Amino acid sequence: MNFRRQNVQYADFENKVALVTGSSGGLGLRIAEKLAANGATVVINSRSKEKAEEAVAGLRAISDKVSYVLGDCGDYAAATRIAEGAAAINGGIDIVVSSGAQGSVSPMPFAEMTGAQLVEAFESRFFARVFPVHAAVPYLKVRGGSIVMVGTDAGRHPTPGESIVGAVGASVILMTKALAKEFSRWQIRVNSVSLTLTSDTPSWDRIFGQENFQNRLFSKLVERFPSGRAPTAEEVARVAVFLASEETAQVTGQTISVNGGLSFGGW
């Protein structure tokens, strides 16, 4: 696992507890790296003990204030235990980055999906993002804080085969707005980052690692980036950490697309 040298950018993370779910690799790990480098006490989450231990070992080259909590965020009881574990470190949680989990059903044409696949495709993507946020609210209320959810630009501009992926993405965008209003009474900000194809991630490797509908679909998109390439996980992580910081103290209810100009507009 390749860990990067980080520069301190945000002094306000010092002594704050940051829970980053789905963070033993890919984008979640890049976000955890940046939070750790800026002084946060970082709790990463994974379903795999082996991956979690490997990630923490690498992160401790950046900071010794790093630990992990195991569990599947798509299971509410597990999400509750994860939030409890993070809050026990320093009496609360200040930052939650909910980066979800791999969808158990790949994008495919709607008409070709079975009823069971419709349910599984939605639930595996949606609840893994929402459960940790709900479980962390009692702890965030203690001293206020920031929530960043990771979603998808398919919620604004779905391509063929992304009907359910887009439905989840749209749900995250609308929940970001609704929760920002609800949580403002507790001084909790809620924002989200909306992704397109992102290189240097496990999902990128899965998409282009085999010949199938998903590979053919996204191979066409790669050629359409105005900058000539897809965003990297590092570039997306910068935006997520910025939204979590006090630099954006007056930003809430917003969804920022990091899509390299692949699509514009939206809602």
Backbone as a ProteinNet text record, in pm:
[ID]
protein_1_A
[PRIMARY]
MNFRRQNVQYADFENKVALVTGSSGGLGLRIAEKLAANGATVVINSRSKEKAEEAVAGLRAISDKVSYVLGDCGDYAAATRIAEGAAAINGGIDIVVSSGAQGSVSPMPFAEMTGAQLVEAFESRFFARVFPVHAAVPYLKVRGGSIVMVGTDAGRHPTPGESIVGAVGASVILMTKALAKEFSRWQIRVNSVSLTLTSDTPSWDRIFGQENFQNRLFSKLVERFPSGRAPTAEEVARVAVFLASEETAQVTGQTISVNGGLSFGGW
[TERTIARY]
85.1	0	88.9	65.3	152	101.2	174	134.8	216.7	152	211.8	252.6	360.8	400	295.8	250.1	143.6	193.8	137.3	166.8	51.1	82.4	-21.4	-85.8	-218.9	-291.4	-394.5	-452.9	-564.9	-534.1	-507.8	-473.2	-592.7	-714.7	-834.2	-866.4	-793.9	-819.6	-752.7	-662.6	-590	-687.6	-669.5	-750.9	-895.6	-928.5	-1062.1	-1061.8	-1170.8	-1184.3	-1257.4	-1195.3	-1253.3	-1275.8	-1399.1	-1433.8	-1448.6	-1370.2	-1375.3	-1414.2	-1533	-1578.4	-1531.6	-1523.3	-1478	-1340.6	-1246	-1122.3	-994.6	-1002.1	-879.6	-808.5	-865.4	-803.8	-873.3	-820.3	-884.7	-906	-1017.4	-1047.7	-1054.6	-1121.4	-1132.5	-997	-902.3	-768.5	-695.9	-713.5	-651.8	-704.3	-834.3	-893.7	-837.4	-827.5	-772.2	-628.4	-550.3	-412.1	-406.6	-491.7	-489.1	-536.8	-637.6	-685.5	-578.8	-512	-406.8	-291.4	-251.8	-140.4	-170.5	-298.2	-338	-374.8	-341.7	-353.4	-475	-565.4	-686.1	-653.4	-734.2	-733.9	-824.6	-769.4	-840.2	-875.9	-1001.8	-1049.1	-1094.8	-1025.1	-1066.2	-1155.5	-1224	-1318.7	-1302	-1312.5	-1305.6	-1378	-1419.5	-1475.5	-1366.5	-1246.8	-1135.2	-1030	-1002.9	-899.8	-762.7	-733.2	-603.6	-581.5	-682.7	-669.5	-662.8	-741.7	-741.7	-604.8	-546.1	-415.7	-307.4	-316.2	-218.7	-231.1	-354.8	-377.8	-329.1	-360.2	-318	-165.8	-102	44.1	105	47.7	96.3	66.2	-53	-91.7	-7.7	41.1	121.4	258.9	295.6	414.4	385.7	256.1	214	178.3	107.5	60.4	40.4	62.8	36.4	-105.5	-184.1	-322.9	-419.1	-392.8	-471.2	-508.5	-633.3	-678.2	-786.2	-837.2	-942.2	-1052.2	-1171	-1285.5	-1341.3	-1354.1	-1404.4	-1556.9	-1613.3	-1757.6	-1808.9	-1923.6	-1990.9	-2090.8	-2064.6	-2151.7	-2289.1	-2304.8	-2435.5	-2526	-2473.7	-2549.5	-2560.9	-2682.9	-2698.6	-2635.9	-2648.6	-2588.4	-2436.8	-2377.2	-2232.8	-2196.1	-2275.8	-2250.1	-2255.7	-2346.4	-2357.5	-2231.8	-2181.9	-2059	-1939.6	-1936.2	-1826.5	-1826.8	-1943.6	-1953.3	-1917.3	-1961.9	-1929.1	-1778.6	-1714.5	-1570.3	-1494.4	-1538	-1471.8	-1493.6	-1616	-1649.4	-1578.7	-1544.9	-1482.2	-1340.4	-1281.1	-1141	-1124.2	-1213	-1196	-1330.4	-1427	-1552.6	-1649.3	-1625.4	-1718.3	-1662	-1734.7	-1689.7	-1708.5	-1608.4	-1615.1	-1636.6	-1589.6	-1596.2	-1634.9	-1729	-1762.4	-1749.5	-1669.3	-1663	-1719.8	-1837.2	-1906.2	-1886	-1792.5	-1757.9	-1822.8	-1913.7	-1993.1	-1915.3	-1964.5	-1904.8	-1926.2	-1852.9	-1868.2	-2009.5	-2073.4	-2204.1	-2193.2	-2286.1	-2277.9	-2331.5	-2394.3	-2441.7	-2384.2	-2311.4	-2250.1	-2355.2	-2324.3	-2416.9	-2453.9	-2582.3	-2631.4	-2764.5	-2806.7	-2935.6	-3049.3	-3136.8	-3247.1	-3332.6	-3364.2	-3453	-3391.7	-3259.7	-3192.7	-3175.4	-3212.3	-3195.8	-3314.8	-3288	-3396.3	-3448.4	-3563.3	-3616.7	-3521.6	-3459.7	-3364.7	-3242.8	-3198.1	-3083.5	-3116.5	-3238.7	-3279.5	-3265	-3315	-3308.7	-3163.9	-3088.7	-2950.4	-2863.1	-2882.6	-2802.8	-2825.5	-2951.5	-2982.2	-2933.7	-2969.5	-2939.1	-2788.9	-2712.6	-2568.9	-2497.5	-2551.4	-2489	-2543.6	-2672.4	-2736.8	-2712.8	-2743.5	-2740.1	-2599.6	-2500.6	-2362.8	-2318.3	-2383.5	-2353.9	-2434.5	-2557.8	-2650	-2637.4	-2621.5	-2618	-2509.1	-2383.9	-2281.8	-2311.4	-2373.4	-2410.4	-2512.6	-2616.5	-2719.9	-2662.3	-2576	-2517.4	-2426	-2365.7	-2270.5	-2336.3	-2461	-2525.7	-2526	-2558.7	-2557.3	-2422.4	-2313	-2179.9	-2142.1	-2182.3	-2156.9	-2229.3	-2344.2	-2422.5	-2350.7	-2254.4	-2184.4	-2112.4	-2044.5	-1966.1	-1973.3	-2073.7	-2086	-1982.7	-1991.3	-1893	-1931.1	-1872.9	-1889.1	-1907.9	-2001.2	-2026.2	-1999.1	-1925.7	-1904.8	-1944.2	-2043.7	-2082.7	-2026.1	-1985.6	-1931.2	-2039.4	-2075	-2178.5	-2127.5	-2217.1	-2180.6	-2251.2	-2181.5	-2240.5	-2350.1	-2361.6	-2473.5	-2605.8	-2601.8	-2721.6	-2767.9	-2681.5	-2713.7	-2719.9	-2628.1	-2617.2	-2594.7	-2695.4	-2675.3	-2656.4	-2564.5	-2546.3	-2628.2	-2650.5	-2724.7	-2660.3	-2743.7	-2693.4	-2676.5	-2695.7	-2675.7	-2806.1	-2916.5	-3044.5	-3046.1	-3001.6	-3002.1	-2886.8	-2771.2	-2658.1	-2698.4	-2765.8	-2810.6	-2915.1	-3003.7	-3105.7	-3041	-2938	-2865.8	-2794.6	-2730.4	-2659.9	-2753.4	-2872.2	-2970.2	-3018.7	-3033.3	-3074.7	-2973.1	-2844.6	-2739.4	-2741.6	-2762.4	-2768.5	-2883.6	-3001.2	-3117.1	-3103.7	-3046.5	-3024.7	-2925.6	-2826.2	-2729.4	-2800.7	-2893.1	-2969.4	-3057.7	-3131.6	-3226.7	-3156	-3048.6	-2977.9	-2907.3	-2857.8	-2793.9	-2891.8	-3017.3	-3119.1	-3151.5	-3169.9	-3204.9	-3094.9	-2968.9	-2857.7	-2800.5	-2846.1	-2790.7	-2812.7	-2917.9	-2945.9	-2837.2	-2760.7	-2652.9	-2515	-2513.6	-2386.9	-2312	-2388.7	-2330.5	-2352.7	-2245.1	-2254.9	-2260.2	-2332	-2342.6	-2319.9	-2219.8	-2191.5	-2158.4	-2150.9	-2112.6	-2023.8	-1949.5	-1863.3	-1919.8	-1938	-1999	-1893	-1876.6	-1767.2	-1814.5	-1720.3	-1734.6	-1627.7	-1587.4	-1476	-1355.6	-1296.8	-1184.3	-1071.3	-955.5	-843.4	-778.1	-689.1	-618.3	-715.4	-816.5	-914.6	-942.6	-988.9	-1026.8	-1138.4	-1232.3	-1342.2	-1290.5	-1191	-1129.2	-1070.7	-999.4	-938.3	-1044.3	-1154.8	-1261.8	-1327	-1351.7	-1420.1	-1340.1	-1210.2	-1129.2	-1049.7	-1077.9	-1006.1	-1068	-1187.3	-1251.2	-1340.9	-1364.1	-1445.8	-1591.8	-1672.2	-1815.2	-1886.6	-2016	-2094.4	-2035.5	-1997.6	-1945.3	-1816	-1728.9	-1603.3	-1631.3	-1719.2	-1749.8	-1813.6	-1900.6	-1968.6	-1869.4	-1782.1	-1693.1	-1570.2	-1534.9	-1424.2	-1456.7	-1582.4	-1624.5	-1614.2	-1645.9	-1642.2	-1500.6	-1405.4	-1266.6	-1216.6	-1260.5	-1214.3	-1276.9	-1376.7	-1450.7	-1408.2	-1311.6	-1267.7	-1199.5	-1248.4	-1186.7	-1038.6	-998.9	-858.1	-771.9	-836.5	-762.9	-742.7	-792.9	-778.5	-887.3	-906.9	-1002.7	-939.6	-1020	-966.2	-903.1	-806.9	-745.3	-810.2	-790.3	-841	-781.2	-655.8	-589.6	-661.7	-701.1	-769.1	-907.9	-976.9	-1108.2	-1092.1	-991.4	-968.4	-944.1	-876.5	-851.3	-981.6	-1078.9	-1207.9	-1283.8	-1282.4	-1352.5	-1297	-1165.3	-1102.8	-1127.8	-1126.8	-1159.7	-1299.8	-1395.6	-1533.3	-1545.1	-1460.3	-1463.5	-1399.5	-1319.6	-1241.6	-1321.6	-1266.7	-1329	-1312	-1232.6	-1223.8	-1359.6	-1444.1	-1577.9	-1685.7	-1659.1	-1749.3	-1889.2	-1902.7	-2033	-2087	-2032.3	-2077.6	-2148	-2275.1	-2348.8	-2464.5	-2501.5	-2608.3	-2566.5	-2436.1	-2385.4	-2325.9	-2338.5	-2274.7	-2178.8	-2051.5	-1947.6	-1908.3	-1922.1	-1880.3	-1731.2	-1661.7	-1520.6	-1514.7	-1538.5	-1558.4	-1472.3	-1373.2	-1283.4	-1351.2	-1471.1	-1542.8	-1617.9	-1631.1	-1702.1	-1847.6	-1906.8	-2043.7	-2055	-2148	-2167.9	-2315.6	-2344.4	-2482.7	-2521.4	-2648.8	-2696.6	-2788	-2811.9	-2902.7	-2855.7
-118.2	0	123.6	215	330.4	449.4	486	600.2	721.3	837.6	958.2	1054.8	1127.9	1234.6	1345.7	1392.9	1492.3	1622.9	1733.3	1862.7	1906.3	1972.3	2023.7	2145.3	2141.9	2252	2313.4	2231.5	2275.8	2252.2	2362	2349.3	2309.8	2327.5	2305.6	2157.6	2066.8	1924.2	1871.3	1947.4	1903.1	1869.4	1748.6	1699.8	1665.7	1664	1622.9	1475.9	1409.4	1267.8	1256.7	1191.2	1173.8	1025.9	989	852.4	849.3	764.2	750.8	607.1	586.5	450.8	406.3	275	221	273.8	267.6	344.7	261.9	132.4	52.2	56.2	127.7	141.9	249.4	280.1	371.8	511.4	571.3	708.9	726.4	634.8	647.1	655.9	577.2	577.8	708	759.7	888.2	999.5	996.1	1096	1079.7	956	929.6	979.6	961.9	1010	1160.1	1233.7	1379.3	1427.8	1363.4	1400.9	1373.6	1259.1	1224.9	1323.8	1360.1	1453	1590.2	1624.7	1755.5	1753.3	1645.2	1641.9	1574.4	1526.2	1461.4	1325.4	1285.7	1148.4	1069.8	978.6	913.9	769.9	737.4	599.6	551.9	452.8	398.9	277.9	238.7	127.1	35.4	-93	-193.2	-317.9	-400	-529.9	-634.2	-602.7	-697.1	-655.2	-741.8	-711.7	-699	-785.8	-782.6	-649.4	-604.2	-477.4	-359.3	-365.1	-255.9	-243.5	-355.5	-352.4	-302.4	-341.8	-294.6	-143.6	-95.5	48	127.9	81.3	152.3	154.8	44.9	40.3	146.4	164.9	268.1	407.6	427.2	559	602	507.8	543.7	596.8	588.4	659.4	809.4	844.2	984	1036.5	955	996.4	872.5	888.1	776.1	779.7	878.8	891.5	826.4	700.7	627.7	490.5	451	319.1	271.3	151.6	101.2	35.3	32.3	-40.2	-125.4	-254.6	-345.2	-344.7	-368.8	-382.2	-345.7	-400	-374	-261.4	-145.7	-29.5	-47.5	-149	-179	-251.5	-285	-347.9	-245.7	-212.3	-101.7	-131.2	-253.3	-287.5	-269.8	-309.1	-292.9	-144.9	-66.2	77.1	143.2	98.7	150.9	120.1	-2.4	-39.5	41.1	65.9	143.5	285.2	348.4	484	485.9	387	377.9	368.1	286.4	268.9	396.7	471.9	598.8	701.1	709.3	807.9	780.6	656.3	620.4	674.6	714.4	757.9	890.5	986.2	1119.4	1185	1103	1157.9	1206	1175.9	1219.2	1196.8	1240.6	1237.2	1377.1	1426.6	1561.2	1560.5	1455.7	1447.2	1305.6	1294.5	1165.4	1177.1	1091.1	1080	943.4	942.8	818.2	788.6	698.2	671.7	545.6	485.9	376.1	248.4	166.5	34.9	-3.6	-103.8	-154.6	-208.4	-166.5	-220.6	-367.7	-447	-591.5	-633	-539.3	-565.1	-457	-496.5	-400.3	-331.3	-211.6	-145.6	-237.6	-237.9	-317.5	-259.9	-291.1	-239.6	-277.5	-182.7	-200.6	-321.5	-337	-444	-582.9	-589.7	-717.5	-756.8	-667.8	-695.6	-775.2	-864.6	-935.9	-848.2	-885.3	-811.5	-813.2	-927.7	-939	-849.4	-839.2	-753.5	-606	-566.8	-427.7	-391.5	-479.4	-455	-454.3	-554.5	-568.5	-453.8	-411.9	-303.3	-174	-147.5	-25.2	-34.4	-140.8	-151.4	-153.6	-223.2	-235	-101.8	-12.4	118.9	224.8	222.4	329.3	319.4	206	196.8	202.9	157.3	167.1	312.1	402.4	544.4	611	567.4	633.9	584.1	455	399	461.5	476	533.9	678	753.1	891.2	893.4	811.9	806.8	761.8	661.8	608.6	709	800.1	896.2	1023.1	1050.5	1175.8	1201.1	1102.8	1131.2	1182	1139.3	1181.5	1315	1339.2	1467.9	1580.8	1550.7	1651.4	1705.7	1631.9	1673.1	1805.6	1820.7	1943	1995.1	1948.8	1992.7	1924.9	1947.2	1884.7	1890.3	1799.7	1800.3	1658.5	1644.2	1517	1537.2	1444.7	1444.7	1306.8	1303	1177.5	1171.6	1053.1	1032.5	969.5	1038.8	990.6	978.5	985.9	966.8	1066.7	1109.1	1199.1	1131.8	1000	931.6	979.3	1038.1	1095.6	1220.8	1279	1397.2	1364.5	1280.7	1248.9	1099.2	1015.2	870.4	830	737.8	680.9	551.7	497.5	371.1	263.4	192.7	90.1	138.4	269.8	325.9	373.8	309.6	353.7	345.6	233.9	217.2	295.1	292.2	371.8	519.6	565.8	704.1	733.9	637.6	656.1	674.4	595.7	610.7	745.7	783.5	911.8	1029	1024.2	1130.5	1133.5	1016.3	1008.4	1075.3	1053.2	1114.5	1265.8	1314.5	1459.3	1521.1	1460	1514.2	1499.2	1388.6	1372.2	1474.6	1508.6	1611.2	1742.3	1780.4	1904	1893.6	1782.7	1767	1757.9	1680.1	1663.6	1791.5	1867.6	1995.2	2087	2087.9	2169.6	2114.7	1982.9	1921.3	1936.8	1920.5	1915.3	2052.4	2156.6	2289.6	2333.1	2285.7	2321.6	2273.4	2172.3	2117.5	2159.4	2254.1	2302	2189.4	2106.5	1999.6	2034.3	2045.1	2070.5	1937.8	1937.2	1816.5	1855	1795.4	1815.7	1681.5	1680.2	1555.8	1584.5	1482.1	1485.2	1385.6	1430.7	1348	1308.8	1178.8	1127.5	1081.7	1081	1009.3	899.3	850.9	756.5	817.1	743.6	795	693.2	734.4	641.5	622.6	525.5	493.1	448	372.9	319.8	173.2	96.1	-42.8	-53.5	43.1	36.4	52	137.5	153.9	19.7	-46.4	-175.4	-280	-279.4	-376.2	-349	-222.8	-186.6	-229.4	-203.1	-228.2	-358.1	-437.6	-563.7	-680.6	-662.2	-772.1	-716.9	-796.7	-755	-784.6	-678.8	-694.3	-563.6	-557.5	-437.8	-313.7	-325.1	-210.3	-158.9	-250.8	-212.4	-136.4	-189	-123	13.7	22.9	148.5	257.4	226.1	328.2	352.3	257.8	280.1	395.4	407.3	518.7	651.4	649.8	773.5	824.2	733.7	773.2	866	842.4	921.2	1059.6	1084.8	1210.9	1316	1285.3	1385.3	1502.2	1625.5	1741.2	1757.5	1717.8	1731.3	1617.2	1517.8	1405.2	1289.5	1302.1	1193.6	1204.7	1094.9	1094.7	1155.6	1207.8	1253	1136.5	1167.1	1065.8	1067.6	960.6	955.5	1067.8	1100.3	1209.8	1341.6	1367.7	1493.5	1501.6	1389.6	1387	1404.1	1340.5	1349.2	1492.3	1570.1	1710	1785.3	1758.7	1827.8	1781.3	1650.8	1597.5	1655.1	1660.9	1713.1	1863.1	1934.5	2077.5	2099.5	2019.6	2032.5	1998.8	1910.7	1873.7	1979.2	2067.1	2163	2288.7	2368.6	2496.3	2601.5	2572.3	2661.7	2676.1	2576.5	2579.3	2586.9	2665.3	2673.6	2721.9	2794.5	2844.5	2770.2	2651.9	2568.6	2446.2	2429.9	2311.7	2285.9	2159.8	2120.9	2114.6	2118.7	2126.6	1994.1	1970.1	1855.3	1906.8	1873.9	1918.5	1802.9	1823.7	1721.8	1735.3	1624.2	1619.4	1525.8	1583	1499.2	1537.8	1623.9	1660.2	1726.3	1782	1847.2	1752.6	1627.1	1530	1569.9	1629.7	1680.1	1810.4	1893	2022.2	2036.7	2138.9	2159.5	2064	2034	1947.3	2024	1969.1	2029.9	2000.8
0	0	0	-91.3	-110.3	-29.1	77	158.8	117.6	119.9	66.1	177.3	153.1	244.5	236.2	351	355.8	417.5	374.2	433.1	521.6	633.3	721.3	656.3	642.8	581.8	675.6	763.3	845.5	993.1	1065.6	1206.8	1292.1	1240.7	1323.2	1346.6	1286.4	1308.3	1435.4	1492.5	1611	1723.7	1781.3	1893.6	1856.8	1729	1687.1	1645.3	1674.1	1639.1	1506.1	1411.5	1278.5	1251	1225.6	1186.6	1035.2	970.2	824.7	792.9	738.8	710	571.8	552.9	425.5	388	483.7	466.5	475.7	450.4	451.9	316.2	219.9	88.2	7.7	-108.6	-201.3	-145.8	-182.9	-144.3	6.8	77.3	221.6	289.2	242.7	300.8	268.8	147.5	112.9	204.1	233.4	322.8	463.8	510.3	643.3	654.2	550	548.1	572.4	501.8	510.8	647.1	699.9	832.4	938.3	927.8	1022.9	1014.4	893.7	875	931.8	939.1	990.2	1138.5	1207	1351.4	1409	1325.2	1375.8	1437	1533.6	1582.5	1489.3	1413	1303	1338	1318.2	1334.4	1197.5	1142.6	1014.5	1038.2	933.9	944	824	850.4	744.7	791.7	697.3	731.9	748.9	700.8	702.4	805.1	901.5	1001.3	936.7	841.5	775.1	703.8	628.3	556.3	651.3	758.3	856.8	923	961.9	1028.1	933.3	807.6	709.2	690.1	681.7	662.4	782.6	903.6	1024.6	1036.1	1002.4	1007.4	916.5	798.1	708.3	759.3	813.2	863	982.2	1059.3	1176.5	1139.9	1013.4	966.5	955.4	954	946.2	1084.5	1164.3	1295.8	1382.9	1512.9	1603.4	1658.2	1617.2	1664.4	1564.5	1535.4	1436	1493.2	1474.1	1516	1419.5	1442.7	1354.5	1434.6	1374	1428.4	1315.7	1339.8	1238	1234.1	1115.4	1104.6	967.4	933.8	806.9	828.2	770.5	790.3	727	644.7	589	686.7	804.3	912	1025.2	1065.6	1160	1295.9	1344	1472.7	1467.1	1355.8	1340.1	1331.3	1259.2	1249	1386.2	1469.7	1606	1686	1673.7	1745.7	1694.6	1566	1507.1	1563.6	1568.6	1622.7	1771.2	1845.5	1988.3	2008.7	1925.9	1936.9	1909.7	1809.7	1777.7	1888.3	1939	2042.1	2174.1	2200	2327.5	2339.9	2229.1	2231.4	2304.2	2275.6	2332.8	2363.5	2403	2450.8	2345.8	2221.4	2117.5	1979	1879.1	1739.8	1683.6	1613.8	1556.3	1405.5	1339.5	1193.2	1154.5	1063.4	1003.9	853.1	795.1	649.4	614.8	554.1	521.2	373.4	347	207.6	151.7	230.6	176.6	159	69.4	46	-99.9	-142.7	-278.5	-299.4	-406.6	-439.5	-474	-424.1	-446.1	-583.1	-654.7	-791.4	-881.8	-983.9	-1074.8	-1160.7	-1212.1	-1304.1	-1419.9	-1453.4	-1565.9	-1610.9	-1731.5	-1778.7	-1684.4	-1656.9	-1562.4	-1599.6	-1727.7	-1771.8	-1753.1	-1738.8	-1722.2	-1575.6	-1484.2	-1342.2	-1289.1	-1195.8	-1128.7	-1014.2	-960.1	-846.4	-728.3	-704.5	-594.2	-616.7	-742	-771.9	-752.8	-782.6	-759.8	-612.6	-527.4	-382.7	-334.7	-376	-329.6	-378.1	-503.4	-559.5	-482.8	-445.6	-371.7	-227.7	-159.8	-16.7	10.4	-72.5	-47.1	-62.3	-144.5	-164.4	-68.6	-43.4	31.6	182.6	240.9	386.1	443.6	369.3	417.2	431	359.5	371.9	483.1	499.5	591.7	735.5	754.9	889.8	978	929.1	1016.8	1055.6	964.8	996.5	1109.1	1096.7	1199.8	1333.5	1329.9	1453.4	1521.5	1444.2	1500.1	1552.9	1515.7	1553.7	1704.4	1789.2	1933.3	1983.7	1920.7	1962.6	1901	1776.9	1713	1785.9	1843	1914.2	2037.2	2089.7	2211.4	2191.6	2075.3	2054.3	1910.9	1836.2	1698.2	1610.3	1481	1393.7	1248.5	1172.4	1027.4	974.9	883.1	815.2	666.4	607.7	461.9	411.2	324	260.8	119.3	79.3	-54.9	-141.5	-247.9	-338.7	-480.2	-575	-715.4	-805.7	-909.3	-1007.5	-1089.1	-1076.4	-1141	-1083.1	-963.7	-904.7	-976.1	-1056.9	-1137.3	-1285.7	-1331.1	-1473.4	-1491.2	-1469.4	-1483.3	-1628.9	-1650	-1783	-1790.4	-1908.4	-1919.3	-1832.5	-1757.3	-1667.5	-1524.8	-1502.2	-1368.6	-1304.4	-1335.7	-1280.1	-1128	-1072.3	-926.6	-863.4	-926.6	-878.3	-873.2	-978.2	-982.4	-876.6	-851.9	-748.1	-611.4	-583.2	-457	-452.2	-562.4	-566.7	-543.4	-604.2	-584.4	-440.2	-381.1	-241.2	-149.9	-176	-95	-108.9	-231.2	-253.3	-174.8	-181.1	-110.9	40.3	85.8	229.3	281.7	201.3	241	271.2	185.1	206.7	331.6	340.9	450.9	586.2	593.3	719.5	761.5	663.9	697.1	769.7	724.7	791.5	930.5	939.6	1067.2	1171.8	1129.3	1223.6	1257.5	1189	1214.2	1359	1422.1	1562.3	1656.5	1612.7	1695.3	1643.2	1551.1	1493.1	1422.2	1352.8	1271.1	1124.4	1050.1	906.5	830.5	718.8	636.2	491.2	428.7	287.5	223.7	93.7	26.6	-93.5	-130.9	-248.8	-348.3	-469.8	-573.9	-676.4	-696.4	-779.7	-916.6	-1005.5	-1131.6	-1131.1	-1243.2	-1248	-1178.5	-1085.3	-1007.2	-1008.5	-1057	-1066.7	-930.5	-922.4	-798.3	-689.4	-729	-633.6	-666	-567.7	-595.6	-698.5	-698.8	-794.6	-937.3	-957.7	-1090	-1135.2	-1045.2	-1079.5	-1112.6	-1038.1	-1064.9	-1200.8	-1229.5	-1353.6	-1475.3	-1471.8	-1590.5	-1582.5	-1479.5	-1463.1	-1536.4	-1593.4	-1665.3	-1775.7	-1875.1	-1989.3	-1958.6	-1943.3	-1917.7	-1952.9	-1922.9	-1954.9	-1889.1	-1761.4	-1687.8	-1750.4	-1789.7	-1854.4	-1983.4	-2065.9	-2193.6	-2171.1	-2071.4	-2041.7	-2002.4	-1908	-1854.2	-1941.2	-2025.5	-2119.3	-2213.3	-2250.2	-2335.2	-2261.3	-2131	-2052.9	-2032.2	-2016.1	-1991.6	-2101.5	-2222.5	-2336.6	-2341.8	-2256	-2264.5	-2162	-2077.4	-1979.9	-2051.4	-2031.8	-2099.1	-2067.9	-1946.8	-1908.5	-1960.8	-2020.5	-2075.9	-1980.9	-1857.5	-1760.6	-1654.6	-1582.8	-1472	-1347.2	-1254.6	-1126.1	-1050.5	-965.8	-880.9	-742.6	-667.3	-530.6	-446.7	-471.3	-399.4	-423.7	-546	-578.4	-515.5	-510.8	-445.6	-294.9	-236.4	-92.3	-48.8	-129.9	-96	-75.2	-160	-150.3	-26.5	-0.4	115.8	245.3	257.1	378.7	391.3	281.3	282	337.3	293.3	341.4	489.9	539.3	681	769.7	710.6	788.5	821.4	912.8	948.8	839.8	738.9	623.2	555.6	571.9	511.6	619.8	723.3	838.5	801.4	690.7	648.1	525.7	501.8	389.7	445.9	415.5	459.6	364.4	350.9	260.2	114.3	89.1	-48	-95.6	-224.5	-288.1	-394.5	-378.8	-470.6	-562.3	-691.9	-788.3	-816.7	-808.8	-848.5	-968.1	-1084.2	-1203.3	-1322.1	-1299.6	-1408.5	-1526	-1503.3	-1611.6	-1703.6	-1659.7	-1743.3	-1763.2	-1661.4	-1673.7	-1596.4	-1637.2	-1573.5	-1536.7	-1457.2	-1417.9	-1308	-1297	-1191.3	-1098.4	-981.8	-886.8	-745.7
[MASK]
+++++++++++++++++++++++++++++++++++++++++++++++++++++++++++++++++++++++++++++++++++++++++++++++++++++++++++++++++++++++++++++++++++++++++++++++++++++++++++++++++++++++++++++++++++++++++++++++++++++++++++++++++++++++++++++++++++++++++++++++++++++++++++++++++++++++++++

